[in-house]
Amino acid sequence: MRRWFTQFLIDQLTRPLGQYERRGWNDMEALQRHVHKGDVVLVEGEQRISAIIRYLTQSSWSHAAIYVGDELLVRGEELRAETLACFGEDAHHMVVEALLDGVVASPLSKYQHLNVRVCRPHNLKQPDMKTVLDQAVRSLGWRYDLRNIVDLMRYLLPFGVHPARFRLRSGSLGSGAAGEVICTSHLGQLFQSVGFPVAPQIEFPDGEAFPPTRPRGLWGLLRPRDHIYYSGLYRRRHPTLLTPRDFDLSPWFEVIKFNAIADRRFDYGRIRWVDDATPAAFRAPPLEEPVRAKRAAVAGGQRR
């Protein structure tokens, strides 16, 4: 009975949404050219569970995967043959991701028609990159932690909607079983295993919420500017508490543009607009507009 109910729930959550708004198109050749191994691919999904996650996290992103490229082709002839047989040329551009069916390898082209964002761990050292990719491949076949999703939904609900006595107080969510993950806890484990920060809690000296400013005088000039990034105590956030937006907002991940502006040749002046007329809301006001109104607008801006 429990297995039947779980499968029923999965079927309901993975049903496609009635409407999906694409914010542009994805140039797959450009994406494959600019994406690097170890990059995190964020996805705005088109399923019911995607809408739930986006609503609760107040973010555009509902899913996260790690790009491994052709790693499956260089790890033994058996795995290479199986990967080529399943994905053909797409086998050179693969991601590893945790889906409701478990941790699987998928072609990057799977997300060609969805809104995506590429986030790159800044300055991740090559030995650590190898460790992350090795662990990503070894995690294939892990199970999906459905309880983590349910707990995360409860955890993210506002206090007014969800009674305080039912909110989770532990430092982690989910089943706690080894080999059971969701998409973000999976990536969190990979990066935290090499000490790379995603969304850590930071304690600065004297209990301040922000890093200390550079001292004045000669000592301030001689002291490296980047000392503020290492002046606090970093505490890892448990991977089960991470959401896709944490990778988007993390200051340690770069956002990689791969469509229109990736090659630095974009010229907005060549765009052919349907209506060349300047919108009325942006036209300059008449010169005889009363000076009093302008002064009031300036004063209002200063009060803000």
Buried (B, 14 or more C-beta within 10 A) or exposed (E): EEEEEEEEBBEEBBEEEEEBEEEEEBBBEBBBEBBEBBBBBBBBBBBBBBBBBBEBBEBBBBBBBBBBBBBBBEBEEEBBEBBBEEBEEBBBBBBBBBBBEBBBBBBBBBBEEBBBBBBBBEEBEEEBBBBBBEBBBEBEEBBBBBBBBEBBBBBBBEEEEBEEEEEEEEEBBBBEEEEBBBBBBBBBBBBBEBEBBBBBEBEBEEEEEEBEEBEEEEEEEEEEEEEBBEEBEEEBBBBBBBBBBBBBEBEBBBEBBBBBEBEEEEEEEEEEEEEEEEEEEEEEEEEEEEEEEEEEEEEEEEEE
